[in-house]
Amino acid sequence: MIDMPVRVGMPLDEFLAEMELAPFELIDGKKKPLMSTVLGPGDFAILLYDIIRFFLRDQRILGKLLHEITFILPNPQDTQWVKGSRIPDLMFYADTRYSDYLSNTPDYYERPLPLVPDLVVEVISPTDNYNDVEKKVELYLQDGVRMVWVVNPQHKTIIVHLPDQTSTRLSGDAVLSGGDVLAGFELKLSELFATNS
């Protein structure tokens, strides 16, 4: 008897129908409901969104910044199959990757976004389980995300994770850098967290 490989994920039409009922992430073939966040971390994510958006505009940097939008991991052999999905607090696509996708996909408005972001930002909420956050970071990096920022407003820290498995914990007067993903972006943590006090 030959064992057939188990297909992880779900059909695209089923994914879209279920996402309309309630948002979820598809991780290792299992639906993980998206928990609603409390006001503080939600406000902080919007603050970071505004800071990055103004930087992009002022520096005339190409790219697209999105807030709480789903991206999927499509099956390269079957465009009607979703292997996984994630919903970061913020995600950034460098250069023209996002606009190229839109211009080459006439029905983009009806489909989930099948592009792995270059930068992902997760803002920790008091209701988050840190083991779940660490697992999510690991998955982002496996997906191909080039940089992940885990922001903890309560502790006034940011941990920067890179694909080479290095992570750097920033606090105090440390400066958050966009590296080669968000070139030229620098933000002093003490100023960021003072803005949100």
BAMARNU-571127 format. One record per residue: x, y, z of N, C-alpha, C, O in turn; residue number from 1. Coordinates in nm, 2 decimals, padded with zeros to 4 digits. Last residue first. Layout:
BEGIN
- X_Y_Z_X_Y_Z_X_Y_Z_X_Y_Z_NUM
...
//
This chain:
BEGIN
- 00.35_05.74_02.54_00.33_05.73_02.68_00.20_05.80_02.72_00.17_05.81_02.84_197
- 00.42_05.75_02.27_00.31_05.66_02.31_00.28_05.66_02.46_00.19_05.58_02.50_196
- 00.65_05.90_02.26_00.53_05.94_02.19_00.41_05.87_02.23_00.30_05.92_02.22_195
- 00.82_05.74_02.40_00.78_05.86_02.47_00.65_05.91_02.40_00.56_05.97_02.46_194
- 00.88_05.55_02.21_00.80_05.51_02.32_00.75_05.63_02.41_00.65_05.62_02.47_193
- 01.03_05.70_02.02_00.91_05.63_01.98_00.82_05.60_02.10_00.70_05.62_02.10_192
- 01.24_05.80_02.18_01.15_05.89_02.12_01.02_05.82_02.08_00.91_05.88_02.10_191
- 01.37_05.56_02.25_01.32_05.65_02.35_01.22_05.75_02.30_01.13_05.79_02.37_190
- 01.44_05.46_02.00_01.33_05.39_02.07_01.28_05.49_02.18_01.16_05.49_02.21_189
- 01.48_05.64_01.71_01.53_05.62_01.84_01.42_05.57_01.93_01.31_05.63_01.93_188
- 01.51_05.51_01.39_01.41_05.57_01.49_01.46_05.53_01.63_01.49_05.42_01.66_187
- 01.57_05.52_01.04_01.62_05.51_01.18_01.53_05.58_01.27_01.47_05.68_01.24_186
- 01.60_05.42_00.71_01.50_05.44_00.82_01.58_05.42_00.95_01.64_05.32_00.97_185
- 01.78_05.36_00.51_01.77_05.50_00.56_01.68_05.52_00.68_01.69_05.63_00.74_184
- 01.58_05.10_00.37_01.71_05.18_00.37_01.69_05.32_00.41_01.61_05.39_00.36_183
- 01.45_04.86_00.46_01.39_04.99_00.46_01.51_05.09_00.47_01.53_05.16_00.58_182
- 01.64_04.66_00.41_01.50_04.64_00.38_01.43_04.77_00.36_01.35_04.79_00.27_181
- 01.88_04.70_00.51_01.87_04.71_00.37_01.73_04.68_00.32_01.70_04.69_00.20_180
- 01.77_04.87_00.81_01.87_04.79_00.74_01.86_04.81_00.59_01.83_04.92_00.54_179
- 01.61_05.03_00.96_01.55_04.95_00.86_01.64_04.86_00.78_01.60_04.78_00.69_178
- 01.68_05.04_01.31_01.72_05.06_01.17_01.64_04.97_01.08_01.61_04.86_01.11_177
- 01.64_05.19_01.61_01.58_05.09_01.53_01.62_05.13_01.38_01.59_05.24_01.34_176
- 01.87_05.26_01.86_01.81_05.31_01.73_01.77_05.19_01.65_01.85_05.10_01.62_175
- 01.85_05.30_02.22_01.89_05.23_02.10_01.82_05.28_01.98_01.71_05.34_01.99_174
- 01.79_05.41_02.46_01.82_05.50_02.35_01.87_05.44_02.23_01.91_05.50_02.13_173
- 01.59_05.13_02.56_01.65_05.26_02.60_01.67_05.36_02.48_01.57_05.39_02.42_172
- 01.65_04.86_02.33_01.58_04.92_02.44_01.65_05.06_02.47_01.75_05.09_02.41_171
- 01.65_04.56_02.13_01.68_04.70_02.15_01.59_04.76_02.26_01.48_04.73_02.28_170
- 01.80_04.26_02.05_01.70_04.33_02.14_01.74_04.47_02.16_01.85_04.50_02.21_169
- 01.83_04.08_01.76_01.89_04.19_01.84_01.78_04.26_01.92_01.68_04.30_01.87_168
- 01.91_03.77_01.62_01.81_03.86_01.67_01.88_03.96_01.77_01.97_03.92_01.84_167
- 01.98_03.55_01.35_02.02_03.65_01.45_01.91_03.73_01.49_01.82_03.76_01.42_166
- 01.90_03.39_01.14_01.87_03.34_01.28_01.92_03.44_01.39_01.92_03.40_01.51_165
- 01.91_03.50_00.90_02.03_03.42_00.94_02.02_03.38_01.09_02.12_03.33_01.15_164
- 01.68_03.66_00.88_01.68_03.52_00.83_01.80_03.44_00.87_01.79_03.32_00.87_163
- 01.63_03.84_01.19_01.68_03.83_01.05_01.68_03.69_01.01_01.69_03.60_01.09_162
- 01.45_04.05_01.42_01.49_03.91_01.37_01.52_03.91_01.23_01.46_03.98_01.15_161
- 01.47_04.27_01.68_01.48_04.26_01.53_01.53_04.12_01.50_01.63_04.08_01.55_160
- 01.26_04.37_01.93_01.35_04.27_01.89_01.35_04.26_01.74_01.24_04.24_01.68_159
- 01.21_04.65_02.13_01.19_04.59_02.00_01.30_04.49_01.98_01.42_04.51_02.00_158
- 01.05_04.77_02.43_01.16_04.70_02.36_01.12_04.67_02.22_01.00_04.65_02.19_157
- 00.88_04.85_02.64_00.95_04.95_02.56_01.08_04.89_02.50_01.19_04.94_02.50_156
- 00.71_04.69_02.76_00.85_04.68_02.81_00.94_04.78_02.74_01.06_04.79_02.77_155
- 00.47_04.76_02.63_00.48_04.76_02.77_00.62_04.76_02.83_00.64_04.83_02.92_154
- 00.54_04.74_02.35_00.52_04.87_02.41_00.52_04.87_02.56_00.57_04.97_02.62_153
- 00.73_04.55_02.18_00.66_04.53_02.30_00.65_04.67_02.37_00.74_04.71_02.44_152
- 00.76_04.43_01.85_00.75_04.55_01.93_00.67_04.52_02.06_00.56_04.47_02.05_151
- 00.96_04.27_01.64_00.86_04.24_01.75_00.87_04.35_01.85_00.96_04.37_01.92_150
- 01.02_04.28_01.30_01.03_04.36_01.43_00.92_04.31_01.52_00.80_04.31_01.49_149
- 01.19_04.10_01.06_01.08_04.10_01.15_01.11_04.18_01.27_01.21_04.16_01.34_148
- 01.30_04.07_00.73_01.32_04.13_00.86_01.19_04.13_00.94_01.08_04.16_00.88_147
- 01.22_03.92_00.51_01.36_03.96_00.52_01.40_04.02_00.66_01.51_04.02_00.70_146
- 01.03_03.63_00.47_01.03_03.76_00.52_01.18_03.80_00.55_01.25_03.72_00.61_145
- 01.01_03.36_00.40_01.09_03.44_00.32_01.09_03.59_00.36_01.15_03.67_00.28_144
- 00.89_03.17_00.56_00.82_03.21_00.45_00.90_03.29_00.35_00.87_03.30_00.23_143
- 01.08_03.16_00.77_01.07_03.05_00.68_01.00_03.08_00.55_01.03_03.03_00.44_142
- 01.00_03.40_00.89_01.14_03.39_00.83_01.14_03.27_00.74_01.21_03.28_00.63_141
- 00.74_03.34_00.97_00.77_03.45_00.88_00.90_03.44_00.81_00.91_03.45_00.69_140
- 00.80_03.13_01.15_00.72_03.10_01.03_00.75_03.22_00.93_00.77_03.19_00.81_139
- 00.93_03.27_01.36_01.00_03.16_01.29_00.93_03.13_01.15_01.00_03.11_01.05_138
- 00.72_03.44_01.44_00.84_03.49_01.38_00.92_03.39_01.30_00.96_03.41_01.19_137
- 00.54_03.24_01.54_00.50_03.32_01.43_00.63_03.39_01.36_00.63_03.39_01.24_136
- 00.69_03.15_01.76_00.66_03.06_01.65_00.62_03.13_01.52_00.66_03.10_01.41_135
- 00.69_03.38_01.91_00.81_03.33_01.86_00.79_03.23_01.75_00.87_03.23_01.65_134
- 00.41_03.40_01.96_00.48_03.51_01.89_00.61_03.46_01.83_00.64_03.48_01.71_133
- 00.37_03.17_02.12_00.30_03.19_01.99_00.37_03.29_01.90_00.38_03.28_01.78_132
- 00.52_03.24_02.34_00.56_03.13_02.26_00.50_03.13_02.12_00.56_03.09_02.02_131
- 00.37_03.46_02.44_00.50_03.48_02.38_00.55_03.37_02.30_00.62_03.38_02.20_130
- 00.04_03.52_02.38_00.13_03.42_02.44_00.27_03.43_02.36_00.27_03.42_02.24_129
- -00.12_03.84_02.43_-00.04_03.75_02.35_00.03_03.65_02.43_00.09_03.68_02.54_128
- -00.24_04.02_02.59_-00.31_03.90_02.57_-00.24_03.79_02.49_-00.28_03.68_02.48_127
- -00.09_04.25_02.57_-00.09_04.18_02.70_-00.16_04.04_02.69_-00.13_03.95_02.77_126
- 00.07_04.23_02.24_-00.05_04.27_02.33_-00.04_04.20_02.46_00.02_04.09_02.46_125
- 00.32_04.34_02.03_00.28_04.25_02.14_00.17_04.31_02.22_00.17_04.43_02.26_124
- 00.32_04.38_01.69_00.31_04.45_01.82_00.25_04.36_01.93_00.14_04.32_01.91_123
- 00.52_04.30_01.43_00.42_04.24_01.52_00.43_04.32_01.65_00.54_04.34_01.71_122
- 00.60_04.36_01.10_00.60_04.42_01.24_00.49_04.35_01.32_00.37_04.36_01.27_121
- 00.80_04.26_00.83_00.68_04.24_00.91_00.70_04.30_01.05_00.81_04.29_01.11_120
- 00.93_04.31_00.51_00.93_04.35_00.65_00.80_04.32_00.71_00.69_04.35_00.66_119
- 00.85_04.19_00.27_01.00_04.21_00.30_01.02_04.24_00.45_01.11_04.19_00.51_118
- 00.58_03.95_00.24_00.64_04.08_00.26_00.79_04.08_00.29_00.85_03.98_00.32_117
- 00.48_03.73_-00.01_00.55_03.74_00.12_00.61_03.88_00.13_00.69_03.92_00.05_116
- 00.18_03.74_-00.18_00.32_03.79_-00.18_00.37_03.79_-00.03_00.30_03.85_00.06_115
- -00.09_03.71_-00.26_00.00_03.60_-00.25_00.15_03.64_-00.25_00.23_03.57_-00.32_114
- -00.38_03.83_-00.11_-00.24_03.87_-00.15_-00.14_03.76_-00.14_-00.11_03.72_-00.03_113
- -00.69_03.69_-00.23_-00.59_03.73_-00.12_-00.46_03.76_-00.18_-00.42_03.71_-00.29_112
- -00.90_03.86_-00.48_-00.81_03.75_-00.43_-00.73_03.79_-00.31_-00.70_03.91_-00.29_111
- -01.03_04.06_-00.59_-01.11_03.95_-00.54_-01.03_03.84_-00.48_-01.08_03.74_-00.44_110
- -00.84_04.24_-00.68_-00.93_04.29_-00.58_-01.02_04.17_-00.52_-01.07_04.19_-00.41_109
- -00.70_04.11_-00.89_-00.64_04.12_-00.76_-00.74_04.16_-00.65_-00.72_04.12_-00.53_108
- -00.76_04.05_-01.15_-00.87_04.02_-01.05_-00.81_04.03_-00.91_-00.86_03.97_-00.82_107
- -00.53_04.12_-01.30_-00.65_04.19_-01.32_-00.76_04.17_-01.21_-00.83_04.26_-01.18_106
- -00.22_04.14_-01.23_-00.33_04.05_-01.18_-00.46_04.13_-01.19_-00.50_04.20_-01.09_105
- -00.02_04.31_-01.29_-00.02_04.18_-01.36_-00.13_04.09_-01.32_-00.14_03.98_-01.37_104
- -00.06_04.53_-01.12_-00.07_04.55_-01.26_-00.07_04.42_-01.34_-00.12_04.42_-01.46_103
- -00.01_04.40_-00.87_-00.14_04.46_-00.90_-00.16_04.47_-01.05_-00.26_04.44_-01.11_102
- 00.26_04.33_-00.89_00.16_04.23_-00.87_00.02_04.28_-00.91_-00.05_04.21_-00.99_101
- 00.38_04.59_-00.91_00.39_04.49_-01.02_00.28_04.38_-01.01_00.23_04.34_-01.11_100
- 00.31_04.68_-00.65_00.25_04.75_-00.77_00.26_04.66_-00.89_00.17_04.65_-00.98_99
- 00.48_04.51_-00.50_00.33_04.52_-00.48_00.27_04.57_-00.60_00.17_04.52_-00.65_98
- 00.74_04.55_-00.60_00.68_04.42_-00.59_00.53_04.42_-00.58_00.46_04.35_-00.66_97
- 00.90_04.78_-00.62_00.77_04.77_-00.70_00.70_04.64_-00.69_00.62_04.61_-00.77_96
- 01.03_04.83_-00.30_01.04_04.86_-00.44_00.90_04.85_-00.51_00.81_04.90_-00.46_95
- 00.90_04.61_-00.05_01.00_04.70_-00.10_00.99_04.72_-00.25_00.94_04.63_-00.32_94
- 00.63_04.60_00.16_00.68_04.54_00.03_00.78_04.65_-00.03_00.73_04.76_-00.06_93
- 00.55_04.54_00.49_00.61_04.63_00.39_00.66_04.55_00.28_00.73_04.46_00.30_92
- 00.30_04.52_00.74_00.39_04.46_00.65_00.43_04.56_00.54_00.35_04.64_00.50_91
- 00.17_04.50_01.08_00.22_04.58_00.96_00.30_04.49_00.87_00.37_04.40_00.92_90
- 00.06_04.27_01.20_00.01_04.40_01.23_00.05_04.50_01.12_-00.04_04.58_01.08_89
- -00.01_03.99_00.97_00.08_04.07_01.06_00.01_04.21_01.09_-00.08_04.25_01.02_88
- -00.15_03.72_00.91_-00.20_03.85_00.92_-00.11_03.93_01.02_-00.14_03.94_01.14_87
- -00.11_03.45_00.68_-00.06_03.52_00.80_-00.13_03.66_00.79_-00.16_03.71_00.69_86
- -00.16_03.11_00.56_-00.18_03.25_00.56_-00.14_03.32_00.69_-00.13_03.25_00.79_85
- -00.10_02.83_00.34_-00.10_02.90_00.47_-00.13_03.04_00.45_-00.14_03.10_00.34_84
- -00.17_02.72_00.09_-00.10_02.64_00.19_-00.10_02.70_00.33_-00.09_02.63_00.43_83
- -00.45_02.72_-00.11_-00.38_02.80_-00.01_-00.31_02.71_00.09_-00.37_02.63_00.16_82
- -00.52_02.67_-00.45_-00.50_02.60_-00.32_-00.41_02.70_-00.23_-00.31_02.75_-00.28_81
- -00.54_02.75_-00.70_-00.66_02.75_-00.63_-00.65_02.68_-00.49_-00.75_02.64_-00.43_80
- -00.30_02.72_-00.82_-00.33_02.86_-00.78_-00.46_02.86_-00.70_-00.50_02.97_-00.65_79
- -00.07_02.48_-00.79_-00.22_02.49_-00.80_-00.26_02.63_-00.74_-00.26_02.65_-00.62_78
- 00.20_02.49_-00.77_00.14_02.40_-00.87_-00.01_02.41_-00.88_-00.07_02.36_-00.98_77
- 00.24_02.67_-00.56_00.29_02.70_-00.70_00.23_02.61_-00.81_00.22_02.66_-00.92_76
- 00.00_02.76_-00.34_00.07_02.64_-00.39_00.11_02.67_-00.53_00.03_02.70_-00.62_75
- 00.06_03.07_-00.15_-00.01_02.99_-00.25_00.07_02.86_-00.29_00.19_02.85_-00.26_74
- 00.02_03.20_00.14_00.13_03.12_00.08_00.06_03.03_-00.02_00.01_02.92_00.01_73
- -00.11_03.53_00.17_-00.12_03.39_00.17_00.01_03.32_00.11_00.09_03.39_00.05_72
- -00.18_03.80_00.40_-00.10_03.74_00.28_-00.11_03.59_00.29_-00.11_03.54_00.40_71
- -00.42_04.03_00.51_-00.38_03.89_00.50_-00.29_03.87_00.38_-00.32_03.92_00.27_70
- -00.34_04.32_00.70_-00.39_04.26_00.57_-00.34_04.12_00.57_-00.22_04.09_00.61_69
- -00.26_04.52_00.90_-00.35_04.41_00.92_-00.42_04.35_00.80_-00.54_04.34_00.79_68
- -00.15_04.75_00.67_-00.19_04.73_00.81_-00.29_04.62_00.83_-00.40_04.64_00.77_67
- 00.13_04.81_00.45_-00.01_04.77_00.48_-00.03_04.74_00.63_00.07_04.70_00.70_66
- 00.32_04.99_00.23_00.30_04.96_00.37_00.16_04.92_00.39_00.07_05.00_00.35_65
- 00.52_04.95_-00.05_00.39_04.96_00.00_00.38_04.91_00.14_00.43_04.80_00.17_64
- 00.76_05.15_-00.25_00.72_05.03_-00.17_00.58_05.05_-00.12_00.52_05.16_-00.14_63
- 01.02_05.39_-00.29_00.91_05.30_-00.35_00.88_05.19_-00.25_00.97_05.14_-00.18_62
- 01.06_05.69_-00.12_01.10_05.55_-00.13_00.99_05.47_-00.19_00.87_05.48_-00.14_61
- 01.08_05.96_-00.06_01.04_05.91_-00.19_01.09_05.77_-00.22_01.14_05.74_-00.32_60
- 01.11_06.05_00.19_01.23_06.00_00.13_01.20_05.95_-00.02_01.30_05.92_-00.09_59
- 00.84_06.11_00.26_00.94_06.21_00.26_01.07_06.17_00.19_01.13_06.26_00.12_58
- 00.72_05.85_00.23_00.68_05.97_00.15_00.79_06.07_00.14_00.82_06.12_00.03_57
- 00.85_05.70_00.42_00.85_05.66_00.28_00.82_05.77_00.19_00.88_05.79_00.08_56
- 00.79_05.85_00.65_00.93_05.83_00.61_00.94_05.79_00.46_01.02_05.85_00.38_55
- 00.52_05.82_00.66_00.57_05.95_00.64_00.72_05.94_00.60_00.76_06.02_00.51_54
- 00.51_05.54_00.71_00.45_05.59_00.59_00.50_05.73_00.56_00.53_05.76_00.45_53
- 00.63_05.52_00.96_00.70_05.45_00.84_00.64_05.51_00.72_00.72_05.54_00.62_52
- 00.45_05.66_01.12_00.59_05.70_01.12_00.66_05.64_00.99_00.73_05.72_00.92_51
- 00.21_05.52_01.08_00.22_05.66_01.04_00.37_05.70_01.02_00.40_05.77_00.93_50
- 00.28_05.27_01.19_00.23_05.28_01.05_00.25_05.42_01.00_00.31_05.45_00.89_49
- 00.32_05.34_01.45_00.43_05.29_01.37_00.40_05.30_01.22_00.48_05.34_01.14_48
- 00.05_05.41_01.52_00.16_05.51_01.53_00.28_05.47_01.44_00.33_05.55_01.37_47
- -00.07_05.16_01.48_-00.11_05.28_01.39_-00.01_05.39_01.40_00.03_05.45_01.29_46
- 00.04_05.02_01.68_00.06_04.97_01.55_00.03_05.09_01.45_00.10_05.10_01.35_45
- -00.06_05.16_01.90_00.08_05.17_01.88_00.11_05.12_01.73_00.20_05.17_01.67_44
- -00.33_05.10_01.89_-00.29_05.24_01.87_-00.14_05.25_01.83_-00.10_05.33_01.75_43
- -00.31_04.83_01.95_-00.37_04.87_01.83_-00.33_05.01_01.79_-00.29_05.04_01.68_42
- -00.20_04.83_02.21_-00.12_04.78_02.10_-00.17_04.82_01.96_-00.10_04.84_01.87_41
- -00.44_04.97_02.34_-00.30_05.02_02.34_-00.21_04.97_02.23_-00.16_05.05_02.15_40
- -00.68_04.81_02.30_-00.66_04.95_02.24_-00.51_04.99_02.23_-00.47_05.04_02.13_39
- -00.62_04.47_02.22_-00.67_04.57_02.31_-00.63_04.71_02.25_-00.54_04.71_02.16_38
- -00.73_04.26_01.94_-00.63_04.33_02.03_-00.69_04.43_02.12_-00.80_04.48_02.09_37
- -00.89_03.95_01.89_-00.90_04.10_01.88_-00.79_04.15_01.98_-00.77_04.10_02.09_36
- -00.73_03.68_01.73_-00.78_03.74_01.85_-00.78_03.89_01.84_-00.69_03.95_01.78_35
- -00.81_03.48_01.47_-00.74_03.60_01.50_-00.80_03.66_01.62_-00.92_03.70_01.62_34
- -00.78_03.12_01.49_-00.86_03.25_01.49_-00.78_03.37_01.53_-00.69_03.36_01.62_33
- -00.62_02.92_01.28_-00.59_02.99_01.41_-00.67_03.12_01.41_-00.63_03.21_01.34_32
- -00.66_02.62_01.12_-00.71_02.76_01.13_-00.68_02.81_01.27_-00.72_02.74_01.37_31
- -00.38_02.43_01.00_-00.49_02.45_01.10_-00.53_02.59_01.11_-00.44_02.68_01.10_30
- -00.17_02.39_00.83_-00.29_02.33_00.80_-00.41_02.35_00.90_-00.52_02.30_00.88_29
- 00.03_02.56_00.95_00.05_02.41_00.94_-00.08_02.34_00.92_-00.11_02.23_00.98_28
- -00.21_02.80_00.97_-00.07_02.77_01.01_-00.06_02.61_01.02_-00.14_02.55_01.10_27
- -00.39_03.06_00.87_-00.38_02.92_00.84_-00.23_02.88_00.86_-00.14_02.91_00.78_26
- -00.57_03.28_01.07_-00.44_03.25_01.01_-00.44_03.10_00.98_-00.49_03.02_01.07_25
- -00.88_03.46_01.03_-00.80_03.35_01.09_-00.67_03.35_01.01_-00.66_03.40_00.90_24
- -01.19_03.64_01.06_-01.05_03.63_01.02_-00.97_03.52_01.10_-00.99_03.50_01.22_23
- -01.50_03.51_00.97_-01.42_03.55_01.08_-01.27_03.54_01.04_-01.23_03.43_00.98_22
- -01.64_03.51_00.72_-01.71_03.48_00.84_-01.63_03.54_00.96_-01.69_03.60_01.05_21
- -01.45_03.55_00.53_-01.56_03.64_00.54_-01.63_03.63_00.67_-01.69_03.73_00.72_20
- -01.29_03.32_00.55_-01.23_03.45_00.60_-01.34_03.56_00.61_-01.33_03.65_00.69_19
- -01.45_03.13_00.43_-01.44_03.13_00.58_-01.37_03.26_00.63_-01.40_03.30_00.75_18
- -01.43_03.21_00.17_-01.56_03.21_00.23_-01.55_03.21_00.38_-01.63_03.28_00.45_17
- -01.16_03.18_00.12_-01.22_03.31_00.10_-01.36_03.32_00.18_-01.39_03.42_00.24_16
- -01.12_02.90_00.16_-01.05_03.00_00.24_-01.12_03.14_00.24_-01.14_03.20_00.34_15
- -01.28_02.80_-00.05_-01.32_02.78_00.09_-01.25_02.88_00.19_-01.31_02.92_00.28_14
- -01.14_02.89_-00.27_-01.28_02.94_-00.25_-01.33_02.92_-00.11_-01.40_03.00_-00.05_13
- -00.89_02.76_-00.23_-00.90_02.91_-00.23_-01.04_02.95_-00.20_-01.06_03.04_-00.12_12
- -00.87_02.47_-00.01_-00.90_02.53_-00.14_-00.92_02.68_-00.13_-00.97_02.73_-00.02_11
- -00.60_02.45_00.22_-00.74_02.44_00.19_-00.76_02.51_00.05_-00.68_02.59_00.01_10
- -00.33_02.27_00.39_-00.40_02.39_00.34_-00.54_02.37_00.31_-00.61_02.28_00.37_9
- -00.14_02.00_00.27_-00.16_02.09_00.38_-00.23_02.22_00.32_-00.18_02.27_00.22_8
- -00.20_01.67_00.19_-00.20_01.81_00.13_-00.23_01.91_00.24_-00.35_01.91_00.29_7
- 00.00_01.40_00.25_-00.11_01.48_00.30_-00.09_01.62_00.24_00.01_01.68_00.25_6
- 00.08_01.15_00.00_00.12_01.27_00.08_-00.01_01.35_00.13_-00.10_01.36_00.05_5
- -00.03_00.82_00.04_-00.04_00.94_-00.03_00.00_01.06_00.06_-00.04_01.06_00.17_4
- 00.14_00.52_00.07_00.09_00.63_00.14_00.09_00.75_00.05_00.19_00.79_-00.01_3
- 00.06_00.22_-00.09_00.13_00.34_-00.10_00.07_00.45_-00.02_-00.05_00.48_-00.04_2
- 00.08_-00.12_00.00_00.00_00.00_00.00_00.09_00.13_00.00_00.18_00.14_00.08_1
//
